[in-house]
Amino acid sequence: MTIEEKPRPAVPDCKRISWDEYFMEIARASAKRASCFKKQAGAVIVKNKQILSTGFNGAPRGVKDCFEKGECMRQKDNVPSGTRLEYCMATHAEQNAIVQAARSGVSIDNSALYTTVQPCVLCAKVIINAGIKEVVFEIPQKDFNKKQPLPESDLLAASLLEEAGVKVRQWKK
């Protein structure tokens, strides 16, 4: 019997996860590195089913994060969730993934970004200018701001992405 003639072993019934689930799982794993008390977010940028960059929310390089400081400035000063985003130590996961690609000289033009949380208006602007053409998110911003109405800036984020022609969709398992 030649190699070609040998019967193939039975393959157990197993289901492969979709590409969306695969990349979202990687975004979730990235979120586990986040250094924010209130929100752990992760992102992964892909093109042609290849991972180009990952990111999580945390303090800029060389700056102590909230875990190291033992406190969150926003919590300490009672800044409401979803407001005054500039008053935060963390760079957002989407921004970090984009910056990591840039630091490595990796083009992310016409790529897709998978993120655990729907992008805010600050991230939406950077996503558009980076040339990302699709955003897939898991958790809507409104689910993080349950005690307050959705800030107008989050509505602006969605409209900016739409106007720029960035495809946005929520991934549901």
C-alpha positions in Angstrom: 0.0 0.0 0.0 1.4 3.4 -0.9 0.9 6.5 1.2 -1.9 7.7 -1.1 -3.8 4.4 -0.7 -3.8 4.4 3.1 -7.2 5.1 4.5 -7.5 8.5 6.3 -8.2 8.4 10.0 -11.6 9.4 11.1 -11.9 13.1 12.0 -13.7 13.8 15.2 -16.7 16.1 15.0 -15.3 19.5 15.8 -16.4 22.9 14.7 -13.9 25.5 13.8 -14.6 29.0 15.0 -15.3 31.8 12.4 -12.6 34.4 11.5 -14.7 37.0 13.4 -14.7 34.8 16.5 -11.0 34.1 16.2 -10.1 37.8 15.9 -12.5 38.8 18.6 -11.0 36.2 21.0 -7.6 37.8 20.3 -9.0 41.2 21.1 -10.4 39.8 24.3 -7.0 38.4 25.2 -5.4 41.8 24.6 -8.0 43.4 26.9 -6.6 41.2 29.7 -3.4 43.4 29.6 -5.5 46.6 30.2 -4.5 48.8 33.2 -7.8 50.6 33.7 -10.0 50.0 36.8 -13.2 50.8 35.0 -12.9 49.3 31.5 -10.7 46.7 30.0 -10.7 46.9 26.2 -8.6 45.2 23.6 -8.2 45.6 19.8 -6.6 43.8 16.9 -6.0 45.0 13.4 -6.1 42.5 10.6 -5.8 42.5 6.8 -6.3 39.5 4.6 -6.9 37.3 7.7 -3.4 38.3 9.0 -2.9 40.0 12.3 -1.0 43.3 11.9 -1.2 44.8 15.4 -2.9 44.5 18.8 -3.6 47.0 21.5 -5.2 47.4 24.9 -6.1 50.4 27.0 -3.4 51.7 29.3 -1.1 54.5 30.2 1.4 55.7 27.6 4.9 54.2 27.6 7.1 55.3 30.5 4.1 56.6 32.5 2.8 54.8 35.6 -0.6 53.3 35.0 -3.6 53.4 37.4 -2.7 50.0 38.8 0.8 51.1 39.6 -0.5 54.4 41.1 -3.2 52.5 43.0 -6.0 54.8 41.9 -7.9 56.2 38.9 -7.9 59.9 38.5 -11.4 59.9 37.1 -12.8 57.8 40.0 -11.0 59.9 42.5 -12.5 63.1 41.1 -15.9 61.6 40.4 -15.8 62.2 36.6 -18.9 60.6 35.1 -18.4 57.7 32.8 -18.4 58.6 29.1 -17.5 62.3 29.8 -14.2 64.2 29.8 -12.3 61.4 28.0 -9.2 63.6 27.9 -9.0 63.3 31.7 -7.8 59.8 31.7 -4.3 58.2 31.9 -5.2 55.5 29.4 -4.7 55.5 25.7 -7.6 53.5 24.2 -7.1 50.0 22.8 -7.8 51.1 19.2 -5.4 54.0 19.4 -2.7 51.7 20.9 -3.2 49.1 18.1 -2.8 51.9 15.5 0.3 53.3 17.2 1.9 49.9 17.5 1.5 49.3 13.8 3.0 52.7 13.0 6.0 52.1 15.4 6.6 48.8 13.5 6.2 50.4 10.1 3.2 48.3 9.3 0.6 49.7 6.9 -2.9 49.3 8.1 -4.6 51.0 5.2 -7.7 49.1 4.1 -7.6 46.9 7.2 -10.2 45.8 9.7 -10.2 46.5 13.4 -11.8 44.2 15.9 -12.4 45.7 19.3 -14.1 44.6 22.4 -15.9 47.9 22.9 -17.5 50.2 20.3 -15.1 53.0 19.5 -15.5 56.4 21.1 -15.4 59.6 19.0 -11.7 60.1 19.7 -10.9 56.6 18.4 -13.3 57.0 15.5 -11.3 60.0 14.2 -8.0 58.1 14.4 -9.6 55.0 12.8 -10.8 57.1 9.8 -7.4 58.8 9.3 -5.5 55.5 9.6 -7.4 54.1 6.6 -9.2 51.4 8.5 -12.2 50.3 6.4 -14.1 48.1 8.8 -14.7 48.1 12.5 -16.1 45.0 14.3 -17.0 45.6 17.9 -18.6 43.4 20.6 -19.9 45.6 23.4 -21.8 48.8 22.6 -20.8 52.0 24.4 -24.3 52.3 25.9 -23.7 49.1 27.9 -20.8 50.8 29.7 -22.8 53.9 30.4 -25.9 52.2 31.9 -26.4 54.9 34.6 -26.3 57.8 32.2 -27.6 58.5 28.7 -25.4 57.8 25.8 -23.1 60.9 25.4 -23.6 62.9 22.2 -19.9 62.2 21.4 -20.7 58.5 21.0 -23.5 59.3 18.5 -21.0 61.6 16.7 -18.5 58.7 16.6 -21.0 56.5 14.7 -22.0 59.2 12.3 -18.3 60.1 11.5 -17.5 56.5 10.7 -20.6 56.2 8.6 -19.9 59.4 6.7 -16.2 58.3 6.1 -17.4 55.1 4.6 -16.1 52.8 7.4 -18.2 49.7 7.7 -19.2 49.2 11.3 -20.9 46.1 12.7 -21.5 44.5 16.0 -20.3 41.0 16.4 -22.5 38.7 18.4 -21.5 35.2 19.3 
